[in-house]
Amino acid sequence: MVEEEGTAEEKDFDFAYGQMTTKVKILNDYLEGKTWLAGDKMTVADIRLTLVQLSLQTAVMNQNLRDSLPYLSKHFNMVC
């Protein structure tokens, strides 16, 4: 019998991390050339995104991933 590498929790984390990475890269690409998510002023959407991003940065986003998201980082700094 061949044992699979990693626990179920590790596999779940890896899957969720991959999904999160895909989504933040989409957001990063969307923000290229923009200051705000919608329109020409900060909205509640910008604040909410920043709060979610703060949670992700605190809990799971490593520095390499953050460095690969220049437009999302710029947006984060504009709101904070």
N, C-alpha and C positions, 0 to 999 in steps of 0.2 A: 504494500500500500504506500502511495506517495502522499506525503503531507504537503498541503498548500502553505505557502509563506504568508505570514501575517494573520492576525486575528480578524474576526468579523468586524470589530470596532475599527481596526486600522484600515480595513478595506472600505468601510463606510466613510471614514474620514477622507481617505484618498479620493473616493468618488465625489464627495461633497466639495473638497478643495478644488478638484478639477472643474466642477460645475461653476463654482464661485469665480475661479480664474477666467473662465470663458466669458462670464457675464461682465466682470469688471473690465476686461479688454474691449468688449462691445461698447460699454459706457465711455471708456477712454477714447475710442475711435469716434464716437458720436460727438464728444466734446472738442475735438480738433477744430480750431478756428472759432470756437464759441467761448463766451464768458459764462453764460448761464444755461441751464437746461432748457428753459422755455422763455422766449422773449428777450428783452433787453434790460430786465431788472431781476434782482434776486427774488425768488418765490419760495413758498413753503417746500416745493420739490427740491430745491437746492439745499435747504436746511436739512430736510429729511435724508437726502443722499449723504450729506456730510456726517450726520449722526450714525448712519449705517456704516459708512466708511471708517469712522472712528472706532466703532466696535470691531470691525474686521481687522483693522490695523493693530488694535490692542490684543486681539485673540489669536488671529491666524495668519495674517499677511506678513511674509518675510520681507526683508529689505530689498532683495533682488526683484521680487514682484512689484513692490512699490516703485522702484527705480524704472521699471519697464512701462509705467503708466504716467507719462509726463503731463498729459492733459487732465487726467483725473486728479493728480497731485496739485496742479495749478488751481483747479476748481476748489479743492479742499482748502488750500491756503487763502483763496479769495474769500471764502465763507468764514473761515476761522479768523 
